[in-house]
């Protein structure tokens, strides 16, 4: 490898179904590190939203983008799930709902920190 050459990186697209939603992810180095760069969630052909990692090396700190192109927030505070599975859970189970009050209630319940 020459000093300016980057190591060869492989990307793959993976699809799976979760709670009647199609989740599509882009994964870097699938045979080695298997790090998800981002994913999208659709329900019956309609975009629910997407998510991306803020710390790719550790695969922690995820941000959710709604179908409107805005970061998901609740009461002015951005919802930032710690793990990819949490981001998928919010998109497939909560944001697929039709009742905005119920969506807000579920997000508040999920954002509540345990009391010490």
C-alpha positions as CSV (number, residue, x, y, z in Angstrom):
1,X,0.0,0.0,0.0
2,X,1.3,3.4,-0.9
3,X,1.4,6.1,1.9
4,X,-1.5,8.0,0.4
5,X,-3.7,4.9,-0.3
6,X,-6.6,4.2,2.0
7,X,-7.3,0.6,3.1
8,X,-10.1,-1.0,1.0
9,X,-13.4,-0.5,2.8
10,X,-16.4,-2.6,2.0
11,X,-20.0,-1.5,2.4
12,X,-23.1,-3.7,2.3
13,X,-26.8,-2.9,2.5
14,X,-28.8,-5.1,4.9
15,X,-32.6,-5.3,5.1
16,X,-34.8,-6.9,7.7
17,X,-38.4,-6.6,9.0
18,X,-39.1,-5.4,12.5
19,X,-42.7,-4.9,13.7
20,X,-44.1,-4.8,10.2
21,X,-41.6,-2.2,9.1
22,X,-38.7,-2.6,6.7
23,X,-35.4,-1.6,8.1
24,X,-32.5,-0.9,5.7
25,X,-29.0,-0.4,7.0
26,X,-25.6,0.5,5.5
27,X,-22.8,-1.4,7.2
28,X,-19.1,-0.7,6.8
29,X,-16.6,-3.6,6.9
30,X,-19.3,-6.3,7.3
31,X,-16.8,-9.2,7.7
32,X,-14.8,-7.5,10.4
33,X,-16.1,-4.6,12.5
34,X,-19.7,-4.6,11.2
35,X,-20.3,-1.0,12.0
36,X,-23.7,0.5,11.0
37,X,-23.3,4.0,9.4
38,X,-27.0,4.7,9.1
39,X,-30.4,3.1,8.6
40,X,-33.9,3.9,7.3
41,X,-37.3,2.6,8.3
42,X,-40.4,2.4,6.1
43,X,-43.9,1.1,6.8
44,X,-46.1,0.1,3.9
45,X,-43.8,2.0,1.6
46,X,-43.9,5.2,3.6
47,X,-40.7,6.6,5.1
48,X,-41.0,6.7,8.9
49,X,-37.5,8.1,9.4
50,X,-33.8,7.3,9.5
51,X,-31.0,7.1,12.1
52,X,-27.3,7.5,12.1
53,X,-24.4,6.9,14.5
54,X,-22.5,9.8,16.2
55,X,-19.7,7.5,17.5
56,X,-19.1,5.0,14.7
57,X,-16.1,3.4,16.4
58,X,-18.0,2.4,19.6
59,X,-21.4,2.2,17.8
60,X,-23.0,4.4,20.5
61,X,-24.9,7.6,20.3
62,X,-27.6,7.6,17.7
63,X,-29.7,10.4,16.2
64,X,-33.1,10.0,14.7
65,X,-34.3,12.0,11.7
66,X,-38.1,12.1,11.1
67,X,-39.6,11.8,7.7
68,X,-39.9,15.6,7.7
69,X,-36.1,15.9,7.8
70,X,-35.9,17.1,11.4
71,X,-34.1,15.5,14.3
72,X,-36.6,13.9,16.6
73,X,-37.2,16.0,19.7
74,X,-39.7,16.0,22.5
75,X,-40.5,19.2,24.4
76,X,-37.5,20.9,22.7
77,X,-35.0,18.2,23.7
78,X,-33.5,16.0,21.0
79,X,-34.2,12.3,21.5
80,X,-30.8,10.5,21.4
81,X,-30.9,6.8,21.9
82,X,-27.7,5.3,23.2
83,X,-27.8,2.1,21.0
84,X,-28.9,1.3,17.4
85,X,-31.6,-1.1,18.6
86,X,-33.1,1.7,20.6
87,X,-33.3,3.9,17.6
88,X,-34.9,1.1,15.5
89,X,-37.4,0.5,18.4
90,X,-38.4,4.2,18.4
91,X,-38.9,4.3,14.7
92,X,-40.7,0.9,14.3
93,X,-42.9,0.9,17.4
94,X,-43.5,4.5,18.4
95,X,-43.3,6.7,15.3
96,X,-45.5,4.4,13.2
97,X,-48.4,5.4,15.3
98,X,-51.2,7.7,14.1
99,X,-52.1,9.5,17.3
100,X,-49.5,12.2,18.1
101,X,-50.5,12.4,21.7
102,X,-49.8,8.7,22.1
103,X,-46.5,9.1,20.3
104,X,-45.5,11.9,22.7
105,X,-46.6,9.8,25.7
106,X,-44.5,6.9,24.7
107,X,-41.5,9.0,23.9
108,X,-41.8,10.7,27.4
109,X,-42.0,7.2,29.0
110,X,-38.9,6.0,27.1
111,X,-37.0,9.2,28.0
112,X,-37.6,9.0,31.7
113,X,-34.5,8.5,33.6
114,X,-34.6,6.2,36.6
115,X,-34.6,8.0,39.9
116,X,-31.7,7.4,42.3
